[in-house]
Amino acid sequence: MRRLFAVCALVLASCASDASSPRTFANSDPELAVGNGARMGCSCMFVMNMSEAFCRAWVRASPDVARVSFDATAKTVEAAAFLSWAAKARFVDEQHGCVLE
């Protein structure tokens, strides 16, 4: 019983120390938002064949920090946020779908 209590105490202590330290990501949130907006917008429009209005609403994040533009001729979608972050996705083919450039 003491061993079980000691193990539980160690698990709780390790969880508490992880919660107090900040998490870091290789990409910043705006960078993730624009990348996600570009690729998901491209997949929505050129893979799922939905309308631009539907796809624009579908990729809108909360808070709405990314600006998304669709190019039906080139089959690309660009997203930008805060003048510093941008991403572009293009439709490759039916087998591969959309990829980030």
C-alpha positions in Angstrom: 0.0 0.0 0.0 2.9 2.4 0.8 4.5 1.6 -2.6 1.2 2.5 -4.4 1.0 5.7 -2.4 4.6 6.6 -3.3 4.0 5.9 -7.0 0.8 8.0 -7.0 2.7 10.8 -5.3 5.5 10.7 -7.9 3.0 10.8 -10.8 1.1 13.7 -9.3 4.4 15.6 -8.6 5.6 15.1 -12.2 2.2 16.3 -13.6 2.4 19.4 -11.4 5.9 20.3 -12.6 4.9 19.9 -16.3 1.8 22.1 -15.9 3.9 25.0 -14.5 6.5 25.0 -17.3 5.5 26.6 -20.6 5.2 24.5 -23.6 7.2 25.5 -26.7 6.5 24.6 -30.3 8.8 24.6 -33.3 6.2 26.8 -35.1 4.4 29.8 -33.7 0.6 30.0 -33.5 0.3 32.4 -36.4 2.5 30.2 -38.5 0.3 27.2 -37.7 -2.8 29.2 -38.4 -1.7 30.2 -41.9 -0.4 26.8 -42.8 -3.6 25.1 -41.6 -5.7 27.7 -43.4 -3.9 27.3 -46.7 -3.9 23.5 -46.8 -7.4 23.0 -45.4 -8.8 25.7 -47.7 -7.1 24.0 -50.7 -8.4 20.6 -49.7 -11.9 21.9 -49.2 -12.1 23.6 -52.6 -10.1 21.3 -54.9 -10.4 17.9 -53.2 -13.9 18.1 -51.7 -15.1 20.5 -54.5 -16.9 22.8 -52.2 -17.7 26.5 -53.0 -15.2 29.2 -52.1 -17.7 30.8 -49.7 -18.1 27.4 -47.9 -14.3 26.8 -47.7 -13.7 30.4 -46.5 -16.1 29.8 -43.6 -14.7 26.3 -43.0 -11.1 27.4 -42.4 -11.9 30.5 -40.4 -10.1 30.2 -37.0 -11.1 31.8 -33.7 -9.7 34.3 -33.3 -9.8 35.1 -37.0 -6.1 36.0 -37.6 -5.5 34.6 -41.0 -6.5 36.1 -44.4 -7.2 33.5 -47.0 -7.2 33.9 -50.8 -8.2 31.3 -53.4 -6.9 31.0 -57.0 -9.2 28.6 -58.9 -7.1 28.9 -62.1 -3.8 27.9 -60.5 -5.5 25.7 -57.9 -3.7 27.3 -55.0 -4.7 28.9 -51.7 -2.7 31.5 -49.8 -3.1 32.5 -46.2 -1.4 35.3 -44.4 -1.5 36.8 -40.9 0.0 39.9 -39.3 2.1 40.8 -42.4 4.8 38.4 -41.2 3.5 34.9 -41.7 2.3 33.4 -44.9 1.7 29.9 -46.4 0.7 28.7 -49.8 -0.9 25.3 -50.6 -1.4 23.9 -54.1 -3.5 21.1 -55.5 -1.2 18.3 -56.9 -3.6 15.7 -58.2 -6.5 13.4 -57.1 -4.1 10.9 -55.4 -2.0 13.4 -53.4 -4.5 16.2 -52.8 -3.0 19.5 -51.6 0.5 20.2 -50.2 2.1 23.2 -48.6 4.8 24.9 -50.6 
